[in-house]
Amino acid sequence: MVTKRSSEFRRLSLRTAAAAARNGAGYESEMDQRHMSVTTGAKRHEGGMGETLRVIFHALIIAVVIRTFLFQPFNIPSGSMKETLLVGDYLFVSKFSYGYSHFSLPFSPKLFSGRIWSRMPERGDIVVFRQPKDDSVDYIKRVIGLPGDRIQMIQGVLHINDVPVKRERIDDFIETDETGRTTRVKRWRETLPNGVSYTTLDLIDNGFYDNTKVYEVPPGHFFMMGDNRDNSTDSRVESQVGYVPFENLVGRAQIIFFSVYEGESGWHFWRWPWSVRWGRLPTIVR
């Protein structure tokens, strides 16, 4: 009897131990699975964040490259280039048109002087440049005088190298202000010696800069003028602009990609149906 009971007790003990072992192994397996699940989720989260940061970084690099070497957006804050460019116009300027200077770089660090891969602008180009008297300010004007040219205004007529530029009177420019009041401004079509043609505005007869001295453009510089002749601070104003060094050129105005009426904000998208000048989108700048 003792032998039989001992044998049964041993079998019971073995079954209990086996069951305990199975239960322990199952518990450990469940814990391992939970740990693996948490670890995998954490890695997935870290991987998603890392991928997002990499995408943002790559996008920033691409944006900097495009802005530095290809195209940079600008907006028009003043009426000095009316009617070619209006207040509220947004345009792309090609950075590669005249090569690159340190003003082509973000924040304009003076890493080098002069221009690389340079190409001279043509008479009549509309260019963005850094103001010679304050190179933190961007101006946009039309190239009128090349190095060595003699420029003069006589009774409102532009003279280049002592020859009057051809111009013809056309219909008035009608300007409407924010209150709806309209103003008629004399408008002329001017044609430069190389055939470039554009319109200019004449707000005042015999204005302050309708009669000037002779400006002799020095080597490596350009003479810039606004199309709105009586409302433009340009190379005629030597104390503020004067002759513009080739190094100061940022790029050539190419295309108007967006435009809102004067006094409107381009960021107020809910007003776009009424605030956008749809007829100017897009417009090639000439």
GITA-V711860 format. One record per run of one state. SS is the DSSP state (@ for helix, = for strand, . for the rest). FROM is the first residue (numbers start at 1). TO is the last residue. If there is no record, write none. Layout:
ss	from	to
SS	FROM	TO
SS	FROM	TO
This chain:
ss	from	to
.	1	1
@	2	70
=	71	75
.	76	88
=	89	94
.	95	99
=	100	100
.	101	101
@	102	104
.	105	105
@	106	108
.	109	115
=	116	116
.	117	125
=	126	131
.	132	133
=	134	145
.	146	149
=	150	154
.	155	156
=	157	160
.	161	162
=	163	164
.	165	165
=	166	176
.	177	181
=	182	191
.	192	196
=	197	202
.	203	214
=	215	216
.	217	220
=	221	225
.	226	227
=	228	228
@	229	231
.	232	243
=	244	245
@	246	248
=	249	260
.	261	268
@	269	275
=	276	276
.	277	277
@	278	280
.	281	282
=	283	284
.	285	286
